[in-house]
Amino acid sequence: MNRLSAGIAVLLLWGCAAPGPLAPVASAPAEAPADACKAEVARLNALLEAETAERQRLMRAASRREEALRRQLDAMKSIERGILDRDEGKRSEAR
């Protein structure tokens, strides 16, 4: 979850549980019932799960790309070693 989502979640939950900023100080605070925030919490949980799943999908894709590039690099190094060995063999035959 990115920081923006976390900040938004905190603000929304705080706003849901606390009286509004314009509430009179002298009056007793009107507390929100426990069920009042359930829908918002459920929505935020769903959003968090979606973001987490997307991040995991992106990480798996990046890992696959990294592994493919590593294999390709290893293959290129092998080809390079083969070429260098062949050139070295030709040089020693020429002497």
PDB file as gemmi writes it, atoms N, CA and C in Angstrom:
CRYST1    1.000    1.000    1.000  90.00  90.00  90.00 P 1                      
ATOM      1  N   MET A   1       0.857  -1.168   0.000  1.00  0.00           N  
ATOM      2  CA  MET A   1       0.000   0.000   0.000  1.00  0.00           C  
ATOM      3  C   MET A   1       0.901   1.227   0.000  1.00  0.00           C  
ATOM      4  N   ASN A   2       0.589   2.167  -0.845  1.00  0.00           N  
ATOM      5  CA  ASN A   2       1.439   3.345  -0.882  1.00  0.00           C  
ATOM      6  C   ASN A   2       1.060   4.311   0.229  1.00  0.00           C  
ATOM      7  N   ARG A   3       1.903   5.286   0.449  1.00  0.00           N  
ATOM      8  CA  ARG A   3       1.706   6.207   1.572  1.00  0.00           C  
ATOM      9  C   ARG A   3       0.445   7.036   1.422  1.00  0.00           C  
ATOM     10  N   LEU A   4       0.107   7.385   0.199  1.00  0.00           N  
ATOM     11  CA  LEU A   4      -1.092   8.179  -0.026  1.00  0.00           C  
ATOM     12  C   LEU A   4      -2.334   7.406   0.396  1.00  0.00           C  
ATOM     13  N   SER A   5      -2.401   6.134   0.018  1.00  0.00           N  
ATOM     14  CA  SER A   5      -3.548   5.318   0.406  1.00  0.00           C  
ATOM     15  C   SER A   5      -3.622   5.176   1.916  1.00  0.00           C  
ATOM     16  N   ALA A   6      -2.474   4.993   2.545  1.00  0.00           N  
ATOM     17  CA  ALA A   6      -2.446   4.860   4.001  1.00  0.00           C  
ATOM     18  C   ALA A   6      -2.923   6.145   4.656  1.00  0.00           C  
ATOM     19  N   GLY A   7      -2.461   7.265   4.157  1.00  0.00           N  
ATOM     20  CA  GLY A   7      -2.881   8.557   4.714  1.00  0.00           C  
ATOM     21  C   GLY A   7      -4.365   8.791   4.542  1.00  0.00           C  
ATOM     22  N   ILE A   8      -4.875   8.461   3.375  1.00  0.00           N  
ATOM     23  CA  ILE A   8      -6.305   8.620   3.119  1.00  0.00           C  
ATOM     24  C   ILE A   8      -7.110   7.720   4.045  1.00  0.00           C  
ATOM     25  N   ALA A   9      -6.649   6.483   4.225  1.00  0.00           N  
ATOM     26  CA  ALA A   9      -7.360   5.555   5.103  1.00  0.00           C  
ATOM     27  C   ALA A   9      -7.404   6.083   6.528  1.00  0.00           C  
ATOM     28  N   VAL A  10      -6.285   6.607   7.003  1.00  0.00           N  
ATOM     29  CA  VAL A  10      -6.239   7.144   8.365  1.00  0.00           C  
ATOM     30  C   VAL A  10      -7.185   8.320   8.494  1.00  0.00           C  
ATOM     31  N   LEU A  11      -7.157   9.226   7.522  1.00  0.00           N  
ATOM     32  CA  LEU A  11      -8.035  10.391   7.596  1.00  0.00           C  
ATOM     33  C   LEU A  11      -9.506   9.999   7.545  1.00  0.00           C  
ATOM     34  N   LEU A  12      -9.837   9.062   6.674  1.00  0.00           N  
ATOM     35  CA  LEU A  12     -11.221   8.638   6.577  1.00  0.00           C  
ATOM     36  C   LEU A  12     -11.687   7.945   7.851  1.00  0.00           C  
ATOM     37  N   LEU A  13     -10.864   7.074   8.385  1.00  0.00           N  
ATOM     38  CA  LEU A  13     -11.240   6.384   9.615  1.00  0.00           C  
ATOM     39  C   LEU A  13     -11.305   7.352  10.785  1.00  0.00           C  
ATOM     40  N   TRP A  14     -10.380   8.279  10.858  1.00  0.00           N  
ATOM     41  CA  TRP A  14     -10.396   9.263  11.930  1.00  0.00           C  
ATOM     42  C   TRP A  14     -11.646  10.130  11.822  1.00  0.00           C  
ATOM     43  N   GLY A  15     -11.965  10.521  10.595  1.00  0.00           N  
ATOM     44  CA  GLY A  15     -13.146  11.353  10.376  1.00  0.00           C  
ATOM     45  C   GLY A  15     -14.424  10.604  10.655  1.00  0.00           C  
ATOM     46  N   CYS A  16     -14.407   9.311  10.459  1.00  0.00           N  
ATOM     47  CA  CYS A  16     -15.599   8.514  10.691  1.00  0.00           C  
ATOM     48  C   CYS A  16     -15.848   8.324  12.184  1.00  0.00           C  
ATOM     49  N   ALA A  17     -14.774   8.206  12.959  1.00  0.00           N  
ATOM     50  CA  ALA A  17     -14.919   7.910  14.382  1.00  0.00           C  
ATOM     51  C   ALA A  17     -14.956   9.164  15.242  1.00  0.00           C  
ATOM     52  N   ALA A  18     -14.413  10.256  14.753  1.00  0.00           N  
ATOM     53  CA  ALA A  18     -14.328  11.471  15.561  1.00  0.00           C  
ATOM     54  C   ALA A  18     -15.402  12.461  15.135  1.00  0.00           C  
ATOM     55  N   PRO A  19     -15.789  13.351  16.057  1.00  0.00           N  
ATOM     56  CA  PRO A  19     -16.746  14.398  15.667  1.00  0.00           C  
ATOM     57  C   PRO A  19     -16.099  15.348  14.675  1.00  0.00           C  
ATOM     58  N   GLY A  20     -16.893  16.012  13.901  1.00  0.00           N  
ATOM     59  CA  GLY A  20     -16.376  16.912  12.886  1.00  0.00           C  
ATOM     60  C   GLY A  20     -15.585  18.057  13.483  1.00  0.00           C  
ATOM     61  N   PRO A  21     -14.720  18.700  12.683  1.00  0.00           N  
ATOM     62  CA  PRO A  21     -13.880  19.780  13.196  1.00  0.00           C  
ATOM     63  C   PRO A  21     -14.694  21.007  13.586  1.00  0.00           C  
ATOM     64  N   LEU A  22     -15.897  21.119  13.089  1.00  0.00           N  
ATOM     65  CA  LEU A  22     -16.727  22.279  13.400  1.00  0.00           C  
ATOM     66  C   LEU A  22     -17.695  22.008  14.543  1.00  0.00           C  
ATOM     67  N   ALA A  23     -17.574  20.845  15.178  1.00  0.00           N  
ATOM     68  CA  ALA A  23     -18.468  20.521  16.286  1.00  0.00           C  
ATOM     69  C   ALA A  23     -18.175  21.443  17.457  1.00  0.00           C  
ATOM     70  N   PRO A  24     -19.228  21.934  18.135  1.00  0.00           N  
ATOM     71  CA  PRO A  24     -19.003  22.832  19.279  1.00  0.00           C  
ATOM     72  C   PRO A  24     -18.228  22.113  20.383  1.00  0.00           C  
ATOM     73  N   VAL A  25     -17.326  22.831  21.005  1.00  0.00           N  
ATOM     74  CA  VAL A  25     -16.483  22.259  22.035  1.00  0.00           C  
ATOM     75  C   VAL A  25     -17.269  22.031  23.313  1.00  0.00           C  
ATOM     76  N   ALA A  26     -18.223  22.913  23.636  1.00  0.00           N  
ATOM     77  CA  ALA A  26     -18.958  22.846  24.892  1.00  0.00           C  
ATOM     78  C   ALA A  26     -19.928  21.666  24.925  1.00  0.00           C  
ATOM     79  N   SER A  27     -20.424  21.243  23.773  1.00  0.00           N  
ATOM     80  CA  SER A  27     -21.401  20.162  23.768  1.00  0.00           C  
ATOM     81  C   SER A  27     -20.702  18.819  23.891  1.00  0.00           C  
ATOM     82  N   ALA A  28     -21.419  17.811  24.307  1.00  0.00           N  
ATOM     83  CA  ALA A  28     -20.865  16.468  24.418  1.00  0.00           C  
ATOM     84  C   ALA A  28     -20.604  15.948  23.014  1.00  0.00           C  
ATOM     85  N   PRO A  29     -19.459  15.303  22.802  1.00  0.00           N  
ATOM     86  CA  PRO A  29     -19.157  14.811  21.455  1.00  0.00           C  
ATOM     87  C   PRO A  29     -20.141  13.721  21.047  1.00  0.00           C  
ATOM     88  N   ALA A  30     -20.606  13.818  19.818  1.00  0.00           N  
ATOM     89  CA  ALA A  30     -21.530  12.820  19.285  1.00  0.00           C  
ATOM     90  C   ALA A  30     -20.687  11.683  18.735  1.00  0.00           C  
ATOM     91  N   GLU A  31     -20.620  10.574  19.446  1.00  0.00           N  
ATOM     92  CA  GLU A  31     -19.810   9.453  19.008  1.00  0.00           C  
ATOM     93  C   GLU A  31     -20.550   8.650  17.955  1.00  0.00           C  
ATOM     94  N   ALA A  32     -19.812   8.253  16.937  1.00  0.00           N  
ATOM     95  CA  ALA A  32     -20.390   7.445  15.876  1.00  0.00           C  
ATOM     96  C   ALA A  32     -20.538   6.017  16.389  1.00  0.00           C  
ATOM     97  N   PRO A  33     -21.650   5.361  16.105  1.00  0.00           N  
ATOM     98  CA  PRO A  33     -21.789   3.968  16.519  1.00  0.00           C  
ATOM     99  C   PRO A  33     -20.746   3.105  15.810  1.00  0.00           C  
ATOM    100  N   ALA A  34     -20.437   1.969  16.389  1.00  0.00           N  
ATOM    101  CA  ALA A  34     -19.402   1.097  15.849  1.00  0.00           C  
ATOM    102  C   ALA A  34     -19.716   0.633  14.431  1.00  0.00           C  
ATOM    103  N   ASP A  35     -20.990   0.490  14.095  1.00  0.00           N  
ATOM    104  CA  ASP A  35     -21.377   0.009  12.767  1.00  0.00           C  
ATOM    105  C   ASP A  35     -21.278   1.084  11.688  1.00  0.00           C  
ATOM    106  N   ALA A  36     -21.160   2.339  12.088  1.00  0.00           N  
ATOM    107  CA  ALA A  36     -21.184   3.436  11.119  1.00  0.00           C  
ATOM    108  C   ALA A  36     -19.986   3.382  10.167  1.00  0.00           C  
ATOM    109  N   CYS A  37     -18.869   2.857  10.621  1.00  0.00           N  
ATOM    110  CA  CYS A  37     -17.659   2.855   9.790  1.00  0.00           C  
ATOM    111  C   CYS A  37     -17.423   1.519   9.087  1.00  0.00           C  
ATOM    112  N   LYS A  38     -18.230   0.527   9.325  1.00  0.00           N  
ATOM    113  CA  LYS A  38     -17.980  -0.798   8.762  1.00  0.00           C  
ATOM    114  C   LYS A  38     -17.923  -0.786   7.241  1.00  0.00           C  
ATOM    115  N   ALA A  39     -18.822  -0.047   6.613  1.00  0.00           N  
ATOM    116  CA  ALA A  39     -18.834  -0.004   5.145  1.00  0.00           C  
ATOM    117  C   ALA A  39     -17.552   0.636   4.624  1.00  0.00           C  
ATOM    118  N   GLU A  40     -17.125   1.712   5.285  1.00  0.00           N  
ATOM    119  CA  GLU A  40     -15.896   2.391   4.856  1.00  0.00           C  
ATOM    120  C   GLU A  40     -14.682   1.500   5.082  1.00  0.00           C  
ATOM    121  N   VAL A  41     -14.632   0.814   6.208  1.00  0.00           N  
ATOM    122  CA  VAL A  41     -13.526  -0.098   6.490  1.00  0.00           C  
ATOM    123  C   VAL A  41     -13.510  -1.234   5.469  1.00  0.00           C  
ATOM    124  N   ALA A  42     -14.678  -1.762   5.140  1.00  0.00           N  
ATOM    125  CA  ALA A  42     -14.758  -2.840   4.144  1.00  0.00           C  
ATOM    126  C   ALA A  42     -14.279  -2.348   2.780  1.00  0.00           C  
ATOM    127  N   ARG A  43     -14.663  -1.131   2.408  1.00  0.00           N  
ATOM    128  CA  ARG A  43     -14.230  -0.554   1.133  1.00  0.00           C  
ATOM    129  C   ARG A  43     -12.722  -0.362   1.112  1.00  0.00           C  
ATOM    130  N   LEU A  44     -12.174   0.151   2.216  1.00  0.00           N  
ATOM    131  CA  LEU A  44     -10.732   0.353   2.294  1.00  0.00           C  
ATOM    132  C   LEU A  44      -9.977  -0.972   2.301  1.00  0.00           C  
ATOM    133  N   ASN A  45     -10.533  -1.988   2.958  1.00  0.00           N  
ATOM    134  CA  ASN A  45      -9.916  -3.320   2.933  1.00  0.00           C  
ATOM    135  C   ASN A  45      -9.883  -3.874   1.516  1.00  0.00           C  
ATOM    136  N   ALA A  46     -10.987  -3.705   0.786  1.00  0.00           N  
ATOM    137  CA  ALA A  46     -11.040  -4.181  -0.594  1.00  0.00           C  
ATOM    138  C   ALA A  46     -10.013  -3.442  -1.450  1.00  0.00           C  
ATOM    139  N   LEU A  47      -9.891  -2.141  -1.239  1.00  0.00           N  
ATOM    140  CA  LEU A  47      -8.912  -1.341  -1.978  1.00  0.00           C  
ATOM    141  C   LEU A  47      -7.491  -1.799  -1.651  1.00  0.00           C  
ATOM    142  N   LEU A  48      -7.227  -2.035  -0.380  1.00  0.00           N  
ATOM    143  CA  LEU A  48      -5.914  -2.507   0.040  1.00  0.00           C  
ATOM    144  C   LEU A  48      -5.602  -3.870  -0.568  1.00  0.00           C  
ATOM    145  N   GLU A  49      -6.556  -4.776  -0.556  1.00  0.00           N  
ATOM    146  CA  GLU A  49      -6.352  -6.098  -1.146  1.00  0.00           C  
ATOM    147  C   GLU A  49      -6.081  -5.999  -2.642  1.00  0.00           C  
ATOM    148  N   ALA A  50      -6.814  -5.116  -3.324  1.00  0.00           N  
ATOM    149  CA  ALA A  50      -6.609  -4.945  -4.762  1.00  0.00           C  
ATOM    150  C   ALA A  50      -5.213  -4.388  -5.043  1.00  0.00           C  
ATOM    151  N   GLU A  51      -4.795  -3.397  -4.266  1.00  0.00           N  
ATOM    152  CA  GLU A  51      -3.465  -2.814  -4.466  1.00  0.00           C  
ATOM    153  C   GLU A  51      -2.373  -3.826  -4.152  1.00  0.00           C  
ATOM    154  N   THR A  52      -2.569  -4.613  -3.116  1.00  0.00           N  
ATOM    155  CA  THR A  52      -1.593  -5.635  -2.750  1.00  0.00           C  
ATOM    156  C   THR A  52      -1.476  -6.686  -3.843  1.00  0.00           C  
ATOM    157  N   ALA A  53      -2.618  -7.135  -4.354  1.00  0.00           N  
ATOM    158  CA  ALA A  53      -2.610  -8.131  -5.434  1.00  0.00           C  
ATOM    159  C   ALA A  53      -1.924  -7.580  -6.681  1.00  0.00           C  
ATOM    160  N   GLU A  54      -2.182  -6.328  -6.997  1.00  0.00           N  
ATOM    161  CA  GLU A  54      -1.554  -5.706  -8.173  1.00  0.00           C  
ATOM    162  C   GLU A  54      -0.042  -5.594  -7.986  1.00  0.00           C  
ATOM    163  N   ARG A  55       0.372  -5.195  -6.784  1.00  0.00           N  
ATOM    164  CA  ARG A  55       1.809  -5.077  -6.507  1.00  0.00           C  
ATOM    165  C   ARG A  55       2.487  -6.442  -6.590  1.00  0.00           C  
ATOM    166  N   GLN A  56       1.835  -7.484  -6.060  1.00  0.00           N  
ATOM    167  CA  GLN A  56       2.408  -8.824  -6.134  1.00  0.00           C  
ATOM    168  C   GLN A  56       2.501  -9.293  -7.585  1.00  0.00           C  
ATOM    169  N   ARG A  57       1.481  -8.991  -8.387  1.00  0.00           N  
ATOM    170  CA  ARG A  57       1.506  -9.362  -9.800  1.00  0.00           C  
ATOM    171  C   ARG A  57       2.656  -8.666 -10.513  1.00  0.00           C  
ATOM    172  N   LEU A  58       2.846  -7.376 -10.226  1.00  0.00           N  
ATOM    173  CA  LEU A  58       3.938  -6.626 -10.847  1.00  0.00           C  
ATOM    174  C   LEU A  58       5.303  -7.161 -10.406  1.00  0.00           C  
ATOM    175  N   MET A  59       5.416  -7.538  -9.145  1.00  0.00           N  
ATOM    176  CA  MET A  59       6.680  -8.086  -8.650  1.00  0.00           C  
ATOM    177  C   MET A  59       6.995  -9.426  -9.304  1.00  0.00           C  
ATOM    178  N   ARG A  60       5.980 -10.271  -9.483  1.00  0.00           N  
ATOM    179  CA  ARG A  60       6.206 -11.557 -10.155  1.00  0.00           C  
ATOM    180  C   ARG A  60       6.622 -11.332 -11.601  1.00  0.00           C  
ATOM    181  N   ALA A  61       5.968 -10.391 -12.280  1.00  0.00           N  
ATOM    182  CA  ALA A  61       6.315 -10.102 -13.676  1.00  0.00           C  
ATOM    183  C   ALA A  61       7.744  -9.561 -13.766  1.00  0.00           C  
ATOM    184  N   ALA A  62       8.117  -8.683 -12.842  1.00  0.00           N  
ATOM    185  CA  ALA A  62       9.471  -8.130 -12.845  1.00  0.00           C  
ATOM    186  C   ALA A  62      10.489  -9.235 -12.578  1.00  0.00           C  
ATOM    187  N   SER A  63      10.169 -10.152 -11.686  1.00  0.00           N  
ATOM    188  CA  SER A  63      11.077 -11.266 -11.394  1.00  0.00           C  
ATOM    189  C   SER A  63      11.261 -12.156 -12.619  1.00  0.00           C  
ATOM    190  N   ARG A  64      10.162 -12.409 -13.333  1.00  0.00           N  
ATOM    191  CA  ARG A  64      10.261 -13.221 -14.553  1.00  0.00           C  
ATOM    192  C   ARG A  64      11.129 -12.525 -15.593  1.00  0.00           C  
ATOM    193  N   ARG A  65      10.930 -11.218 -15.764  1.00  0.00           N  
ATOM    194  CA  ARG A  65      11.753 -10.468 -16.731  1.00  0.00           C  
ATOM    195  C   ARG A  65      13.222 -10.481 -16.317  1.00  0.00           C  
ATOM    196  N   GLU A  66      13.480 -10.296 -15.036  1.00  0.00           N  
ATOM    197  CA  GLU A  66      14.853 -10.297 -14.539  1.00  0.00           C  
ATOM    198  C   GLU A  66      15.517 -11.654 -14.784  1.00  0.00           C  
ATOM    199  N   GLU A  67      14.798 -12.726 -14.519  1.00  0.00           N  
ATOM    200  CA  GLU A  67      15.355 -14.063 -14.731  1.00  0.00           C  
ATOM    201  C   GLU A  67      15.616 -14.312 -16.219  1.00  0.00           C  
ATOM    202  N   ALA A  68      14.707 -13.876 -17.081  1.00  0.00           N  
ATOM    203  CA  ALA A  68      14.898 -14.048 -18.528  1.00  0.00           C  
ATOM    204  C   ALA A  68      16.122 -13.267 -19.001  1.00  0.00           C  
ATOM    205  N   LEU A  69      16.280 -12.046 -18.496  1.00  0.00           N  
ATOM    206  CA  LEU A  69      17.449 -11.242 -18.874  1.00  0.00           C  
ATOM    207  C   LEU A  69      18.735 -11.865 -18.342  1.00  0.00           C  
ATOM    208  N   ARG A  70      18.678 -12.426 -17.143  1.00  0.00           N  
ATOM    209  CA  ARG A  70      19.863 -13.083 -16.583  1.00  0.00           C  
ATOM    210  C   ARG A  70      20.270 -14.284 -17.437  1.00  0.00           C  
ATOM    211  N   ARG A  71      19.273 -15.082 -17.853  1.00  0.00           N  
ATOM    212  CA  ARG A  71      19.578 -16.233 -18.719  1.00  0.00           C  
ATOM    213  C   ARG A  71      20.161 -15.771 -20.046  1.00  0.00           C  
ATOM    214  N   GLN A  72      19.591 -14.702 -20.598  1.00  0.00           N  
ATOM    215  CA  GLN A  72      20.079 -14.178 -21.875  1.00  0.00           C  
ATOM    216  C   GLN A  72      21.516 -13.676 -21.727  1.00  0.00           C  
ATOM    217  N   LEU A  73      21.810 -12.998 -20.623  1.00  0.00           N  
ATOM    218  CA  LEU A  73      23.165 -12.513 -20.381  1.00  0.00           C  
ATOM    219  C   LEU A  73      24.138 -13.679 -20.229  1.00  0.00           C  
ATOM    220  N   ASP A  74      23.731 -14.708 -19.494  1.00  0.00           N  
ATOM    221  CA  ASP A  74      24.582 -15.888 -19.345  1.00  0.00           C  
ATOM    222  C   ASP A  74      24.864 -16.540 -20.695  1.00  0.00           C  
ATOM    223  N   ALA A  75      23.846 -16.612 -21.550  1.00  0.00           N  
ATOM    224  CA  ALA A  75      24.031 -17.190 -22.881  1.00  0.00           C  
ATOM    225  C   ALA A  75      25.001 -16.348 -23.700  1.00  0.00           C  
ATOM    226  N   MET A  76      24.877 -15.025 -23.609  1.00  0.00           N  
ATOM    227  CA  MET A  76      25.786 -14.148 -24.354  1.00  0.00           C  
ATOM    228  C   MET A  76      27.219 -14.280 -23.848  1.00  0.00           C  
ATOM    229  N   LYS A  77      27.388 -14.414 -22.527  1.00  0.00           N  
ATOM    230  CA  LYS A  77      28.733 -14.602 -21.973  1.00  0.00           C  
ATOM    231  C   LYS A  77      29.329 -15.916 -22.446  1.00  0.00           C  
ATOM    232  N   SER A  78      28.501 -16.936 -22.529  1.00  0.00           N  
ATOM    233  CA  SER A  78      28.970 -18.237 -23.005  1.00  0.00           C  
ATOM    234  C   SER A  78      29.419 -18.143 -24.454  1.00  0.00           C  
ATOM    235  N   ILE A  79      28.628 -17.450 -25.255  1.00  0.00           N  
ATOM    236  CA  ILE A  79      28.992 -17.258 -26.664  1.00  0.00           C  
ATOM    237  C   ILE A  79      30.300 -16.476 -26.752  1.00  0.00           C  
ATOM    238  N   GLU A  80      30.430 -15.436 -25.938  1.00  0.00           N  
ATOM    239  CA  GLU A  80      31.650 -14.628 -25.947  1.00  0.00           C  
ATOM    240  C   GLU A  80      32.863 -15.483 -25.560  1.00  0.00           C  
ATOM    241  N   ARG A  81      32.721 -16.317 -24.514  1.00  0.00           N  
ATOM    242  CA  ARG A  81      33.822 -17.193 -24.109  1.00  0.00           C  
ATOM    243  C   ARG A  81      34.194 -18.151 -25.245  1.00  0.00           C  
ATOM    244  N   GLY A  82      33.177 -18.663 -25.922  1.00  0.00           N  
ATOM    245  CA  GLY A  82      33.445 -19.558 -27.049  1.00  0.00           C  
ATOM    246  C   GLY A  82      34.210 -18.859 -28.150  1.00  0.00           C  
ATOM    247  N   ILE A  83      33.821 -17.640 -28.467  1.00  0.00           N  
ATOM    248  CA  ILE A  83      34.515 -16.871 -29.511  1.00  0.00           C  
ATOM    249  C   ILE A  83      35.945 -16.579 -29.088  1.00  0.00           C  
ATOM    250  N   LEU A  84      36.147 -16.159 -27.831  1.00  0.00           N  
ATOM    251  CA  LEU A  84      37.498 -15.860 -27.343  1.00  0.00           C  
ATOM    252  C   LEU A  84      38.369 -17.112 -27.342  1.00  0.00           C  
ATOM    253  N   ASP A  85      37.798 -18.240 -26.920  1.00  0.00           N  
ATOM    254  CA  ASP A  85      38.563 -19.496 -26.928  1.00  0.00           C  
ATOM    255  C   ASP A  85      38.942 -19.891 -28.350  1.00  0.00           C  
ATOM    256  N   ARG A  86      38.019 -19.707 -29.287  1.00  0.00           N  
ATOM    257  CA  ARG A  86      38.299 -20.046 -30.683  1.00  0.00           C  
ATOM    258  C   ARG A  86      39.399 -19.148 -31.233  1.00  0.00           C  
ATOM    259  N   ASP A  87      39.315 -17.844 -30.920  1.00  0.00           N  
ATOM    260  CA  ASP A  87      40.343 -16.906 -31.382  1.00  0.00           C  
ATOM    261  C   ASP A  87      41.698 -17.240 -30.761  1.00  0.00           C  
ATOM    262  N   GLU A  88      41.687 -17.610 -29.501  1.00  0.00           N  
ATOM    263  CA  GLU A  88      42.941 -17.993 -28.822  1.00  0.00           C  
ATOM    264  C   GLU A  88      43.536 -19.244 -29.468  1.00  0.00           C  
ATOM    265  N   GLY A  89      42.679 -20.187 -29.833  1.00  0.00           N  
ATOM    266  CA  GLY A  89      43.150 -21.398 -30.514  1.00  0.00           C  
ATOM    267  C   GLY A  89      43.754 -21.079 -31.872  1.00  0.00           C  
ATOM    268  N   LYS A  90      43.162 -20.152 -32.610  1.00  0.00           N  
ATOM    269  CA  LYS A  90      43.700 -19.763 -33.914  1.00  0.00           C  
ATOM    270  C   LYS A  90      45.044 -19.065 -33.764  1.00  0.00           C  
ATOM    271  N   ARG A  91      45.191 -18.252 -32.699  1.00  0.00           N  
ATOM    272  CA  ARG A  91      46.456 -17.554 -32.474  1.00  0.00           C  
ATOM    273  C   ARG A  91      47.577 -18.535 -32.140  1.00  0.00           C  
ATOM    274  N   SER A  92      47.269 -19.535 -31.341  1.00  0.00           N  
ATOM    275  CA  SER A  92      48.313 -20.490 -30.963  1.00  0.00           C  
ATOM    276  C   SER A  92      48.682 -21.392 -32.144  1.00  0.00           C  
ATOM    277  N   GLU A  93      47.771 -21.661 -33.079  1.00  0.00           N  
ATOM    278  CA  GLU A  93      48.083 -22.452 -34.261  1.00  0.00           C  
ATOM    279  C   GLU A  93      48.950 -21.660 -35.217  1.00  0.00           C  
ATOM    280  N   ALA A  94      48.734 -20.336 -35.283  1.00  0.00           N  
ATOM    281  CA  ALA A  94      49.495 -19.484 -36.186  1.00  0.00           C  
ATOM    282  C   ALA A  94      50.939 -19.365 -35.757  1.00  0.00           C  
ATOM    283  N   ARG A  95      51.257 -19.572 -34.525  1.00  0.00           N  
ATOM    284  CA  ARG A  95      52.649 -19.441 -34.031  1.00  0.00           C  
ATOM    285  C   ARG A  95      53.433 -20.598 -34.411  1.00  0.00           C  
TER     286      ARG A  95                                                      
END                                                                             
